[in-house]
Amino acid sequence: MAADLKSRLPPCGLFRTTQALPAHEQRVPAGVLVYFHNHSDAGLPQVVLPDHCVRHRWHFHGPGIAFRALSWAGTLIRLPDQGLYVLRSDLAFRGGKWPRRTLVQLGYTRAGAPVAFLAHQRSTSVDGDIYFPERGLSLQADQLALLHGPLHVLSDPGSDCGSPEDLAHPVLPHDADDMDDPGR
């Protein structure tokens, strides 16, 4: 029965609520970022609210809020994963544009609004450090289609990047033209 329930629910991941969670309206109102799990030890789906943000990446800790209002899960809006992306085409915005093939970091506000942070390379670095400034560019929902990724980057041992996606071997496109084919 649990497997049947799970198959009727969205996959685990980041979402924005469009309605308050019944019986938990104060804790999970409409218009907030949540991590949705279509399973729990109790056999029910659950949501976890963001706890804190480190380097533009929300961490979801603490107990999840299990719920029985299964139809509510269908009101959630799926969001792309937080992390690094490359622009498929120019990203135009009021006052300028970022060119195609630019490296950006995708983050979110507590309200689940997407924010892109432009990669910068330190000119004084001998290691070629790349960083993302504190301020980002608010994205519209349709602009998320311009992002290719997420890309995976190996983290230094002992760093707290908060990402379970750290890999022993980075996965990057073999060729810059790979980003033109979403099937690759």
MODA-V335447 format. One record per backbone hydrogen bond with DSSP energy under -0.5 kcal/mol. CO is the residue of the C=O (numbers start at 1). NH is the residue of the N-H. Records with the same first field share a line. If there is no record, write none. Layout:
# MODA-V335447
CO->NH + NH
This chain:
# MODA-V335447
1->5
2->6
3->7
4->8
5->8
6->9
13->36
14->79
15->34
16->77
17->31
20->22
21->24
24->28
28->21
32->17
33->50
34->15 + 36
35->48
36->13
37->46
40->43
45->67
46->37
47->65
48->35
52->59
54->57
57->54
59->51 + 52 + 61
64->66
65->47
68->70
69->72 + 73
70->73 + 74
71->74
72->75
73->76
76->78
77->16
83->106
84->150 + 151
85->104
86->148
87->101
90->92
91->98
93->96
96->93
98->91
99->102
102->87
103->119
104->85
105->107 + 117
106->83
107->115
109->112
110->33
113->109
114->139
115->107
116->137
117->105
118->133
120->131
122->125
129->122
131->120
136->138
137->116
140->143 + 144
141->144
142->145
143->146
144->147
146->88
147->149
148->86
151->84
156->159
159->161
162->164
163->166
170->172
171->152
175->178
176->179
177->180
178->181
180->182
181->184
